[in-house]
Amino acid sequence: AQKITQTQPGMFVQEKEAVTLDCTYDTSDPSYGLFWYKQPSSGEMIFLIYQGSYDQQNATEGRYSLNFQKARKSANLVISASQLGDSAMYFCAMREGSGGSNYKLTFGKGTLLTVNP
Amino acid sequence: DGGITQSPKYLFRKEGQNVTLSCEQNLNHDAMYWYRQDPGQGLRLIYYSQIVNDFQKGDIAEGYSVSREKKESFPLTVTSAQKNPTAFYLCASSILDWNTEAFFGQGTRLTVV
């Protein structure tokens, strides 16, 4: 079974509007971290925001916030006031904390966001 | 400046040849990873290493080999046994902690003709 599911292959948003990118995850480990990365057309992976499984509050980082619903196993990324430079591929990823061999990041297939002027 | 350096950025090879992709980090990270990215597939883990002289297979290790002789370096060899080697390859590193992010290199785009 897929550990990270991103159901939106592509999304469009108008400049200055907010957009939500969906991510659901699957784990039985009580300790895990959820990460969002941005990949522009240049290919580099830019870390955006992190949410830990024990965090009580939703993570925020500038225009990025995470809508973390633990019971539903979802960690949706919200980008407020979209800018043209936000056009990129966005990946959700997870790390499980169940022991020394499990620090690898597992990625979803990504969502391609296009911001229209 | 600390970071991860992958070289080269673009690589062309003839079918049947082995090729080695370089990955160096000066972040003093214990863990290093190699991912492969194909269109519509996201990132898939090839190999990872948490300590010098030790590494584990990821989800798609067949046709690849790695070494970790130094903490800073984690080269990936794409062998002739890899059936479809043309892809974008990303190297990453991190500390050994589940609640911190991994840092990525700029990637190497390998084209086999």
Interface residues (C-beta under 8 A of the other chain):
Chain A: P9 S31 Y32 G33 F35 Y37 S42 G43 E44 M45 F47 Y50 G52 F91 A93 R95 E96 G97 G100 S101 N102 Y103 K104 L105 T106 F107 G108 K109 G110
Chain B: A31 Y33 Y35 G40 Q41 G42 L43 R44 L45 Y48 Q50 Q56 G58 F88 L90 A92 S94 L96 D97 W98 N99 T100 E101 A102 F103 F104 Q106 G107 R109
